[in-house]
Amino acid sequence: MRKDYLSTSSIPSSPHILYSGFGPTSSRCIGIGYMVRPGRLDLHLSTPLRAKDEMVVFAGKLTEAIRQLQDLLAAEQRAV
């Protein structure tokens, strides 16, 4: 059997979907549900209790990576 550590799923962008989520697929996995909407990105992270510390670290790194992407895209847009 596989032991996934990240499991992702996109959720269709719709004005009728207000909340969403996606669960982990193993006992050490972080489930990531995401929806791309105009002007924003919605993310939902979930994990079993035994992996909560790893999820907290992952969430911090994910936040940092998204900020870096925002900065990169803003610089690219200014250059155009």
C-alpha positions as CSV (number, residue, x, y, z in Angstrom):
1,M,0.0,0.0,0.0
2,R,1.1,3.6,-0.7
3,K,1.8,6.0,2.1
4,D,1.0,9.4,0.7
5,Y,2.3,12.5,2.6
6,L,0.4,15.1,0.5
7,S,-2.9,14.5,-1.2
8,T,-4.5,17.3,-3.3
9,S,-7.7,18.0,-5.0
10,S,-8.9,21.1,-6.9
11,I,-12.5,22.2,-6.3
12,P,-14.3,23.8,-9.2
13,S,-14.7,27.5,-8.8
14,S,-18.4,28.4,-8.5
15,P,-20.3,31.1,-6.8
16,H,-22.5,28.3,-5.4
17,I,-19.6,26.7,-3.5
18,L,-18.9,28.6,-0.3
19,Y,-16.9,26.0,1.7
20,S,-14.9,22.9,0.7
21,G,-12.3,20.5,1.9
22,F,-10.3,17.5,1.1
23,G,-9.2,14.8,3.5
24,P,-5.9,13.0,4.0
25,T,-5.4,9.6,2.4
26,S,-3.2,8.0,5.1
27,S,-2.4,8.4,8.8
28,R,0.6,10.7,8.1
29,C,-0.9,12.6,5.2
30,I,-1.9,16.2,4.8
31,G,-5.0,16.7,2.7
32,I,-5.1,19.9,0.6
33,G,-8.2,21.1,-1.1
34,Y,-7.9,24.3,-3.2
35,M,-10.0,26.5,-5.3
36,V,-8.8,29.2,-7.6
37,R,-11.2,32.2,-7.6
38,P,-10.8,35.6,-9.3
39,G,-8.3,37.5,-7.2
40,R,-7.8,34.8,-4.6
41,L,-6.8,31.2,-3.7
42,D,-8.8,29.3,-1.2
43,L,-6.9,26.5,0.6
44,H,-8.1,23.9,3.1
45,L,-5.6,21.7,5.0
46,S,-6.6,18.7,7.0
47,T,-4.7,15.9,8.7
48,P,-5.1,13.2,11.4
49,L,-4.1,14.4,14.8
50,R,-0.8,12.4,14.8
51,A,0.5,14.6,11.9
52,K,-0.6,18.0,13.2
53,D,2.9,19.2,13.9
54,E,4.0,18.4,10.3
55,M,0.9,20.2,9.0
56,V,1.7,23.4,11.0
57,V,5.2,23.4,9.5
58,F,3.8,22.7,6.0
59,A,1.3,25.5,6.4
60,G,4.0,28.0,7.3
61,K,6.2,27.0,4.4
62,L,3.1,27.1,2.0
63,T,2.3,30.6,3.2
64,E,5.9,31.7,2.6
65,A,5.9,30.1,-0.9
66,I,2.6,31.8,-1.9
67,R,4.0,35.2,-0.8
68,Q,7.1,34.6,-2.9
69,L,4.9,33.7,-5.9
70,Q,2.9,36.9,-5.3
71,D,6.1,39.0,-5.3
72,L,7.4,37.3,-8.4
73,L,4.1,37.8,-10.3
74,A,3.9,41.4,-9.2
75,A,7.5,42.1,-10.4
76,E,6.7,40.4,-13.7
77,Q,3.5,42.5,-14.1
78,R,5.5,45.7,-13.4
79,A,8.0,44.8,-16.0
80,V,5.4,44.5,-18.8
